[in-house]
Every structure is written in structure tokens, then in C-alpha cells.
Amino acid sequence: MGIIIVEICESNLLQTIETEQLLESEYPEVSVLVSECLSFCGLCRFKPFALVNGRRIRGKNVQDCLDNIRLAIEEELLQYK
């Protein structure tokens, strides 16, 4: 369906897990896009982050970031209910 877009840089630490499959299987409303670069100049190599509908979501580590992404997705979904 893809009403929520999660963008991840291919150099991001989130690429160490199968983020795309994980999020898309949990949330049918989500489309995960992996880009070569999201233009945050190296941030992706040091801290995991993603853009959820254009909003930057970060975490201390991969699991923390994934939890924060899920929270952001839930907040976005509330707008459609």
C-alpha cells in the first residue's frame, strides 16, 4: 500500500538487519526505500537513522532505532484512522 515511506541509506547500520522485509511484513501500509545516499553526509555510518515520511528518526543502536521507527510509524498511522 505504501502510505508511509521509510527511507534508509544503503550505508546505514540498519542495513545489517533485514529492515525492509521486517517493517513491510509488520506494517502493510509501509514501503521501505533503500537509497544510495540520503544526503546527511556520513551520519548513516555512525548512527542508525531513517526518514519516516521525511522525518529523521535516530537511535543509539540498531534496535533502538528500529523501536523508534516503529513508534514513528504508529504515530503516522494514527493520522489515517
C-alpha positions as CSV (number, residue, x, y, z in Angstrom):
1,M,0.0,0.0,0.0
2,G,2.8,2.4,1.0
3,I,1.1,5.4,2.7
4,I,4.1,5.6,5.0
5,I,7.5,5.8,3.4
6,V,10.6,4.7,5.3
7,E,13.8,5.7,3.6
8,I,17.2,4.1,4.6
9,C,20.6,4.8,3.2
10,E,22.4,1.7,1.9
11,S,25.4,2.5,4.1
12,N,23.3,2.8,7.2
13,L,23.8,0.5,10.1
14,L,20.1,-0.5,9.7
15,Q,21.2,-2.5,6.6
16,T,22.9,-5.0,9.0
17,I,19.4,-6.5,9.6
18,E,16.6,-7.1,7.1
19,T,14.8,-3.9,7.9
20,E,12.9,-3.7,4.6
21,Q,11.3,-7.1,5.0
22,L,10.8,-6.7,8.7
23,L,8.9,-3.4,8.5
24,E,6.9,-4.2,5.4
25,S,5.8,-7.5,6.9
26,E,4.7,-5.9,10.2
27,Y,3.0,-2.9,8.5
28,P,1.3,-3.4,5.1
29,E,0.9,0.4,4.9
30,V,4.7,0.9,4.9
31,S,7.1,1.0,1.9
32,V,10.8,0.9,2.7
33,L,13.1,2.6,0.1
34,V,16.8,1.9,0.3
35,S,18.7,4.8,-1.3
36,E,22.4,5.1,-2.2
37,C,22.6,8.3,-0.2
38,L,20.1,10.4,1.8
39,S,22.5,13.4,1.8
40,F,23.2,13.5,5.6
41,C,26.9,13.4,4.9
42,G,28.2,10.4,6.8
43,L,25.6,10.2,9.6
44,C,24.5,6.8,8.3
45,R,27.9,5.3,9.1
46,F,27.9,6.4,12.7
47,K,24.4,6.2,14.0
48,P,21.4,4.3,12.6
49,F,18.7,6.5,11.3
50,A,15.9,6.5,8.8
51,L,13.4,9.0,7.4
52,V,9.8,8.2,8.1
53,N,7.6,10.4,5.8
54,G,10.5,12.8,5.7
55,R,11.1,13.0,9.4
56,R,14.5,11.9,10.7
57,I,14.3,9.1,13.2
58,R,17.5,8.1,15.1
59,G,18.6,5.6,17.7
60,K,21.6,4.8,19.9
61,N,21.9,1.4,18.2
62,V,20.1,-0.6,15.6
63,Q,17.4,-2.0,17.9
64,D,16.8,1.4,19.5
65,C,16.4,3.0,16.1
66,L,14.1,0.2,14.9
67,D,11.9,0.7,18.0
68,N,11.8,4.5,17.3
69,I,10.9,3.8,13.7
70,R,8.0,1.7,14.8
71,L,6.8,4.4,17.1
72,A,7.0,7.0,14.3
73,I,5.0,4.6,12.0
74,E,2.4,4.2,14.7
75,E,2.1,8.0,15.1
76,E,1.7,8.3,11.3
77,L,-0.9,5.6,11.2
78,L,-3.0,7.5,13.8
79,Q,-3.4,10.3,11.3
80,Y,-5.2,7.9,8.9
81,K,-7.6,6.5,11.5
